[in-house]
Amino acid sequence: MKRSKKIMRNVMSWIKYLITSFILIMTTLFIVFLGDLIAKKYLGLGEPIVYDAHALWGYSPRENRRYIRFDGDIVTINNIGARGLQEWREDGANIVFLGDSVTYGGSYIDDSQTFSSLTCANIPNWSCHNAGVNAYGILNMVARSRYDSRINDAPLRVFTFISGDFDRGLEKSNTAHFVLRDAPNYLNGLWEIANFVAALVNPKQWFGKQSDIQDAQTLHEAQLVNRQFALDIFMDELERLKSLGYSFLIVHSPSIKEVEDQNLIDNNFVLSALSSSFPKNYLSLVDPIRLRFDNDRNFIYKDSVHFEELGHRIVSETLAPVILNSINKE
């Protein structure tokens, strides 16, 4: 009898253990799937932009893709790895916009709202291709302009840059959280979050990859050398395009600080060199933005450098007549 009771107690203990384990497992699964649902439905995650790594220009968006991102905004990558709804024209009437995330526009902006798309809406019989890529530096732009066979015969190129692009060097495919493969079919919302966190944490920086050089003068001198090198490479590319008869614009997109402080513009040797060497090709967006900055600052800029919808409209309204004039001269 005592043995039977002991057996029953053991059985009941196992049943309680199994039930508790089952509840914990089901609760965990529920939380995981709920978290994934929230990430996809309310945060717009789960379908990250996929990039292809490249030994020279670092990375570029994978061709022929369409993504639904934040707030339902559409990001379309066409047949040459550029953002936009238009395909590459075989008759040569192609305008390529090279730049960083300011040109690309981000996933919070729809394809149709980027300044490259808005500009092309006012230029008949030409296709515009947004080859701006997140985190690109000037060297990435030059590498694609010269060596990317998909775009390097474009008769008209628009290089749009921020001052910081001359500090970045050549960004590689391990930059930030950029994805180089398709997300998994299941729990892809949480997968994108995990990928972002893993890139953000980057434990290498905790150990030997954290530089111990702290001298401000040494760091400043290195930065100036870096900028000069990027400027030299960029100007060499512009001279090459000029010798081949290609048209180009070089467009400086100012930060909020540069809009507010003219001294940052006047004392920037990169801007001075470009504007004096290529006066007919150089365009600053400072003045068009300043005209509306005081009243519409929060509608122009999303952060210190990136544009909201109004900012993209101001840029397109500035660029379109200049590009049309360049086309009509040819």
Secondary structure, DSSP 8 states (H G I E B T S, - for coil): -HHHHHHHHHHHHHHHHHHHHHHHHHHHHHHHHHHHHHHHHTT--SS--BEEEETTTEEEE-SSEEEE-GGG-EEEE-TTS-BSS----TTS-EEEEEESHHHH--TTS-GGGSHHHHHHTTSTT-EEEEEE-TT--HHHHHHHHHH-TTTTT-SEEEEEE-GGGGGS-S--TTSTT-B-S---SSSHHHHHHHHHHHHHH-GGGGTTTS-----HHHHHHHHHHHHHHHHHHHHHHHHHHHHHT-EEEEEE---HHHHH-HHHHHT-HHHHHHHHH-TTTEEE-HHHHHHHHHHHHHHHBSSSS-B-HHHHHHHHHHHHHHHHHHHHH-
